[in-house]
Amino acid sequence: MEELESLRLKDYLQLSQEEAAKRMGVSQPTFHRIVSEAHRKIAEAFVEGKAIRIEGGNYVILSANKETHVPIPKMTPGWKRGGRGRGGTPFVSE
C-alpha cells in the first residue's frame, strides 16, 4: 500500500516529493525509491498488458477535514481493471 499512497500523494495530489515524504513519515530518498518502484510496476503493466490489482485489508485515508476508514476488497485472481468501477493499484499480476 506504500506504493499506492506514494502515487496518490505525488501524482494525484501533485505534492512535492518533500511534502509527500513528510506525510508518509519517510525520508525523501525512501519516498523516491517507493514511488519509482510504483511507476516501474505501472509501466510494466501497461507495456506488457498485465492486470493491475489490489490486495485486501482495511486502511485509514486522511483528508483535510476528516478521517475515513475504507475497506479495500480482495480481487479474485484474474480480475482486470477496465471500464467503470473501482480503481486499481500498482500491484502487477503475471
C-alpha positions, 0 to 999 in steps of 0.5 A: 500500500506504500506504493499506492499512497506514494502515487496518490500523494505525488501524482494525484495530489501533485505534492512535492516529493518533500511534502509527500515524504513528510506525510508518509513519515519517510525520508525523501530518498525512501519516498523516491525509491517507493514511488519509482518502484510504483511507476516501474510496476505501472509501466510494466503493466501497461507495456506488457498488458498485465492486470493491475490489482489490489490486495485486501485489508482495511486502511485509514485515508486522511483528508483535510477535514476528516478521517475515513476508514475504507475497506479495500476488497480482495480481487479474485485472481484474474480480475482486470481493471477496465471500464467503470468501477473501482480503481486499481493499484500498482500491484502487477499480476503475471 
